[in-house]
Amino acid sequence: MTIDGIVVRADAEAVVIVSAQPLRLLSSAVHRGGSVSARAVVNLHVGKDDSCADPSAMLTDYARRAGVPEPFVGLLTGAWTELAALGEEDGAGIPALAVATVGLSNRVAAGRAPVSRWTHGTINAIVVVDADPEPAALVNAIMTVTEVKALLLQEAGVRDAAGGLVSGTSTDAVVIAATGRGARHCFGGPASELGWSVAQAARRALEAGIRGWQERNG
């Protein structure tokens, strides 16, 4: 299954998603996060010891070298981008494509973890939907992806250093991008048609990413 006009590429430097037409995005991205319009999403790999002092400059430099069309939204990750996992869903008449990079070295439980220094993300999830969500539905969809991630970590038996359940890592990021085509959608929660497609695609990508990390790291 493909979404018309969407191209995904992944290598050791980055995951890049490019759209032929501007996408409407809502995200927690470090570069141009929030509610924006963009032609591309970049998830750039950086070394685990990199201080990431100027994330926007790092991302802009890469985008120019790689010929990424502007404007773009950018994320940083310490996970191996060449091992990005994909998930697809076209049920309920809403095609959805998810791309996830997963690292679990700094796993935490939200509400229990102490404040810590910001660093590059280790579970970054990007979902593109061939749909026209209202702004609140985009917020719903981000919540849905986050719920899927937390559930999968529990199902996979991922624990923190003290043996407790975890909800993610300390620096996860989520991007929801919509083509704006098709019927308008008011909701993006897990019981809605839009949310169901988002959840299925995200689950497939994140499940594969979590399983891959566990297999590589024992």
SVG drawing of the C-alpha trace seen along z (x, -y; Angstrom):
<svg xmlns="http://www.w3.org/2000/svg" viewBox="-16 -26 46 38">
<polyline fill="none" stroke="black" stroke-width="0.4" points="0.0,0.0 1.3,-3.4 -0.1,-6.9 -0.1,-8.8 2.6,-11.5 4.5,-10.2 8.0,-8.9 10.0,-7.4 13.7,-6.7 15.8,-5.5 19.6,-5.1 22.3,-5.4 22.0,-9.2 18.3,-9.8 14.7,-8.8 13.2,-11.2 9.5,-11.4 8.8,-13.7 5.4,-14.7 4.7,-16.1 2.2,-18.5 2.3,-20.3 1.2,-18.3 -0.6,-19.6 1.3,-18.5 1.1,-18.5 4.1,-17.3 6.5,-17.6 9.4,-17.9 12.5,-19.8 12.6,-21.8 9.3,-23.5 7.2,-21.5 3.6,-22.4 1.0,-23.0 2.6,-23.7 2.5,-23.0 5.5,-21.2 6.8,-19.2 9.0,-16.8 9.8,-15.2 13.4,-14.5 14.4,-12.1 18.2,-12.6 20.5,-10.2 23.0,-11.7 25.7,-10.1 24.6,-9.2 27.3,-11.5 26.4,-14.4 25.3,-17.4 22.8,-18.6 23.5,-22.2 21.8,-23.5 19.2,-21.0 17.8,-23.3 21.2,-24.0 22.1,-20.3 18.8,-19.5 19.0,-22.4 22.6,-21.5 21.5,-17.9 18.4,-18.9 20.4,-21.1 23.0,-18.5 20.4,-15.8 18.2,-18.0 15.2,-17.9 12.4,-20.2 11.5,-23.1 9.7,-23.7 10.4,-20.6 9.8,-19.3 12.9,-17.8 13.6,-15.3 16.8,-13.9 17.3,-10.4 20.1,-8.2 18.4,-5.1 19.7,-3.5 17.7,-5.2 18.6,-2.5 16.6,-0.1 13.5,-2.2 10.3,-0.1 7.3,-0.7 3.6,0.0 0.7,-0.4 -3.1,-0.3 -5.8,-1.1 -8.9,0.0 -11.9,-2.2 -11.1,-3.8 -8.2,-5.8 -4.7,-4.9 -2.1,-5.4 1.7,-5.0 3.8,-4.9 7.6,-5.0 9.3,-4.5 12.8,-4.5 13.2,-2.8 15.9,-2.8 15.2,-1.9 18.4,-2.8 16.8,-5.6 13.4,-4.1 11.3,-5.8 7.8,-5.9 6.0,-9.2 5.1,-10.6 7.8,-8.7 10.9,-9.8 12.8,-12.8 13.5,-15.9 16.6,-15.4 18.6,-17.1 17.0,-17.1 18.7,-14.9 17.8,-13.4 14.8,-11.2 14.9,-7.4 11.3,-6.5 10.3,-8.7 7.0,-7.9 5.8,-9.5 2.4,-8.8 1.0,-10.1 -2.7,-9.8 -4.4,-10.3 -7.3,-12.2 -8.5,-15.7 -8.5,-15.8 -9.7,-18.7 -7.1,-20.2 -8.6,-18.4 -8.5,-15.2 -4.8,-15.6 -4.3,-16.0 -6.5,-12.9 -4.2,-11.0 -1.1,-12.0 -2.7,-10.7 -3.6,-7.5 0.0,-6.9 1.2,-7.5 -1.3,-5.1 -0.2,-2.4 3.4,-2.9 2.9,-2.6 0.8,0.5 3.3,2.2 6.1,1.5 4.1,3.2 3.2,6.1 6.9,6.5 7.9,6.7 10.1,3.6 11.1,2.4 13.1,-0.4 16.3,0.0 14.1,0.6 12.0,3.3 9.0,1.1 6.7,0.7 7.7,-2.1 5.6,-4.4 8.4,-5.4 11.8,-7.0 12.7,-10.4 12.7,-12.1 10.1,-10.5 8.6,-12.5 5.4,-12.0 4.5,-13.5 1.1,-13.3 0.9,-14.4 -2.2,-14.7 -2.6,-15.1 -5.9,-17.0 -7.6,-14.8 -10.9,-13.0 -13.6,-13.4 -13.2,-15.7 -12.6,-13.8 -13.6,-15.3 -12.0,-12.6 -8.7,-10.8 -9.2,-8.7 -8.8,-4.9 -12.5,-4.2 -12.8,-6.6 -12.1,-5.5 -9.2,-7.9 -7.7,-6.8 -8.2,-3.1 -6.1,-3.4 -3.5,-5.5 -3.3,-3.0 -3.0,0.0 -0.2,-1.5 1.6,-2.8 1.3,0.5 2.9,2.4 5.8,0.0 6.4,-0.4 6.0,3.3 8.6,4.2 10.9,1.5 10.6,2.6 11.1,6.3 14.1,5.5 15.8,3.5 15.2,6.3 16.6,8.9 19.7,6.8 20.3,5.9 19.3,9.1"/>
</svg>
